[in-house]
Amino acid sequence: MELSFTQGRWNYDRWGGFDPISSSNAKPPGVELWAVFDVPKDQVDASWKNLTHTLSGLFCASINFLESSTTYSTHEWGFHPSSGGLRYGTLPREAVCTENLTPWLKLLPCRDKAGLSALLDRPSIYRGFYHSQRLHLTSSEFHSSGVESGIVLEQALTVVLQPNSHKMSKTFSSETKLQPSWSLSSIFGRKVTGRCILAKTSNVYLQLERGLVTGLENLQKDNMITGPDHVGSGGLKDNPGFELSVRPDKMFKEVNSLHGKSSSILYEYSIERYSVFEPFDLGLTWKFPVVWSCPRAPLHSSRFLMGSGNQRGTIAISFTSTDLEEGFLSANIGEESCKLQADIFQVVPWYIKAYYHTLRVFVDGQPEAITNVVEKMHVSPSEDKESPGVMELVLKFPCAVKSAALTLEFDKGFLHIDEYPPDANQGFDIPSAVIIFPNFQTSMHYLEDNSSNKSPMLSKFQEKSPVLSYTEVLLVPLTTPDFSMPYNVITITCTVFALYFGSLLNVLRRRVGEEERILKNSASKKAGRLPQLLSRLSAKLRGKEWEPPQSPSTSSSFISSKLILKVFIVAGVAVFWQYYSE
């Protein structure tokens, strides 16, 4: 199983694409999870569901969304070799924060309290250009000898940080790049105060890439410095390019380098002899600016969308040569049989209706027949609300190719209103495509001494793994309904019901006799005292009993007719509403 949380996108042009770090630890944005289950095929989906829920609770993430069959896929041969028990899923929009890093640190023996993990200051990590935390777990059954091999847990945190140049004295800048001097305290804001007491070994490695070593050697020739291997004597003051603040304990030089450049150099620093009173703070100070380029993959891949509107579109994957054949393929560059293999693994959501028969290939700007480039192809069409679409390709380009492109047309589907996310107008994500170059290995062999304690880092560098890269995450706008319409309907309906029931209750609960008495009293108060005295005096003179004026009776008859009119209006509204609702 492998789980990764990534924020940012790995820059394959500037940070490298042909080394163990970029191929193994550079991951797509968001969450990526793949697992191989050693269970019967009918139990794989249930095991995947349990795994996603467990990891979701452990790492405080939305990994449980991968339990749906619309979010994960199965593979045949394009991504990872398996016997049918592999499941793969991604969440490109998953936000990564400290709540995901803290459970990851708790898996370490000393957490972030001691050892190298004490460098992991949260603000320093999350203000960087890129960071990816990876968790790789391997479990094996009992061997034939009866000895259990157990579970192997591997954790890797890959970060790209900008040194704080205010804390360092020298910084060189060119037209396009900034080359600051750096130290561990300027990058992480902390120093290493010793190793974790539970750790068997605790080392820091500093690698000089092949391009940097070549630049330093050229600088050494320009400065007319003589002597044996000044670049490899790291930290000495006779180094023309830089100066290290701490002398390395060991130095390893790469052997069997086929890149046509100088071999890379690896410095090793042991943390055992450092403590709180003498912390470890490795720093590098540049003496002169050195410009070099990181090793890149044979072809630089990029993916983008073409077309407009909310009905159709096209997915395009372009390849551009990085001139890597100068060091690798120069012997066979003129032969027609020389081929450059590239495997593509692409997953599209079910609401992207990809038409795989519309696949077109262009080589050096000219259309090419599918059979001339595509050697092998496996397609699994998507099913509505059931499973995503999967496309696996094996491409064979001529070694002298300069550029190539693939296009695939698709239609945009429709979702139910309950299936839209809260930010539906932002668009929907298509996960990154995986590009693999199986004929190129990223292993690096360093010349070691005959000591029995073999470095785990050197063993990791020597593992053979193909060059792998991820493309961009695509953002596809889909047709979205007017989400304010249900609110408007609810508001109008509630308003009509309030008016109807309010008027009806007002009519039913109003007492007519009480209103007539109130109107009589008000009318008697409005009448003046002088007319009342005159009417009473005339009544006495006539010998009759005095009676109040009869004007309220006319007003009461008017009020009763008004009430009857209101009842008829309310009843008419009720009949109209009943007819309209039916």
Disulfide bonds with the S-S distance in Angstrom:
Cys110-Cys196 1.75
Cys338-Cys399 1.76
